[in-house]
Amino acid sequence: MLYSLFSSLVDIFSFFNVFKYLTVRTGLSIFTSMVVVFMVGDPLIKYFSSNQIHDPIREDGPSEHIIKKIGTPTMGGLMILLGVFSGVLLWGDLTNPYNWFLIYIAGTFGLLGAYDDYQKIKKNHSRGVSLKFKFFFQIVLALIGIFILYLFSGSNEIENLYFPFFKNLIINLSWFFIPFYLFVIVGSSNAVNLTDGLDGLATVPVILVATCFAFISYVTGNIVFSEYLHIPYIKGVGEASIFCGSIIGACLGFLWFNAPPAKIFMGDTGSLALGGSLGAVSIITKHEIVLAITGGLFVLEAVSVIAQVVSFKLTGKRIFKMAPIHHHFEKKGWPESTVVIRFWIISIILAMIGLATLKLR
């Protein structure tokens, strides 16, 4: 909105030309989304607390969780989404189809997560909607998004899969790009959801991955940088840096309230939306495999759950004391803060490796 307004004033006031720069608008989106979350944070927490909108704690979880976290408001993802949408709508180019694709994924997955959170609160149980229900609607929503992307993106790269560390290794997926994109968006959404089990645990890795993809979006949408780095040039995809910047700012603002001891949890409202959004950014920038590297912590959490379930069904034995894996280390006696900070360190290392893949080709 403001971007469109300022662009129209360039001929009158040359100063407004500065708002055409992606770097400036990305910085403004970070600031805007963070300020919005700061503004709505306390009122929203007070409202949720007074209306008993609390997160039911897993009864089989670590005993400290039941004692410390019971009664903590949930659905904090609403303030994150409000911040993200404010940043994108104010500073993004609303004629760019990639922006609307990302807004669609974040919004619809956020609504699905909100419904799941509502069911948990209504039932007063840590399980909301069934897994089948959640997967079904994630697939349907992602399919609609992929169809929108295919119709309006105009990119010739949509069917190609690029591999980091290799300049010329490209696989044309043909129509298999549809199930692959489904796997990336739905898988990323659920992986972030599984990671969101401790105060601040998912928030900081999301910030790190979004920071990486803000940079990746910028260079992928810039013909000079993309040729220099031997990565695909995709016209218009640089606008995704505005969206990533909004995620960074919104999550920084949310971390103020989510830092231990958390005043509010993001709930499925936030985790499903953020995970789906990161997956969506990775497919429009053609860096899906880099997402698996930078978001390696999310992959680890998801794999730990899958391995636990498969092992128990096949052998009747559990690999971990509890899954996802962050609870395993809590059961081993690690304090929550130790688990969170060490997992943050892992995320920082993985983010640096992911960025290094841009040059190591």
Protein Blocks (a to p, Z undefined) as FASTA:
>chain_A
ZZmmmmmmmmmmmmlmmmmpmklmmmmmmmmmmmmmmmmmmmmmmmmmmnopacdddfkb
cfklmmmmgopaehklmmmmmmmmmmmmmmmcfkbmklmmmmmmmmmmmmmmmmmmmmmm
mnopabfcdfklmmmmmmmmmmmmmmmmmmmnopaklmpccdehiaklccdekjmlmmmm
mmmmmmmmmmmmmmmmbghklmmmmmmmmmmmmmmmmmmmpmklmmmnopacdehklmmm
mmmmmmmmmmmmmmmmmpccdfbdebjmlmmmmmmmmmmmmmmnopmkmmmmmmmmmmmm
mmmmmmmmmmmmmnopafbfbdcfklmmmmnopafklmmmmmmmmmmmmmmmmmmmmmmZ
Z
